[in-house]
Amino acid sequence: MAKSPVADHSKIDVHELLKERQQIAIIWSVEDVQELRPDLTAGQAWKVLQACEAGHDCEFGITWLSLEMTADDLFPSPADESRG
């Protein structure tokens, strides 16, 4: 197994690494998804993030709306199901 170039992952400063490479990144978290949909588990919220990344459109980016729509597509909220 190949060794990671950074032995202690707890000391990685993502923003410093990006700065050195003159790059930026917008970071969304499971907590962001759960802010929109508190009924989702961490695992479900992670699936939402993964789906958003897979379907990412560089013209529009990932937004609160895309997170919400993806969450609703993958995991219809109980309120939506009752209207069915």
FENPETA-V932088 format. One record per residue. N is the residue number from 1. SS is DSSP state (@ for helix, = for strand, . for the rest). Layout:
N;SS, N;SS
//
This chain:
1;., 2;., 3;., 4;., 5;., 6;., 7;., 8;., 9;@, 10;@, 11;@, 12;., 13;., 14;@, 15;@, 16;@, 17;@, 18;@, 19;@, 20;@, 21;., 22;., 23;., 24;., 25;., 26;., 27;., 28;., 29;., 30;@, 31;@, 32;@, 33;@, 34;@, 35;@, 36;@, 37;., 38;., 39;., 40;., 41;., 42;@, 43;@, 44;@, 45;@, 46;@, 47;@, 48;@, 49;@, 50;@, 51;@, 52;@, 53;@, 54;@, 55;., 56;., 57;., 58;., 59;., 60;., 61;., 62;., 63;., 64;@, 65;@, 66;@, 67;@, 68;@, 69;@, 70;@, 71;@, 72;@, 73;@, 74;@, 75;., 76;., 77;., 78;@, 79;@, 80;@, 81;@, 82;@, 83;@, 84;.
//
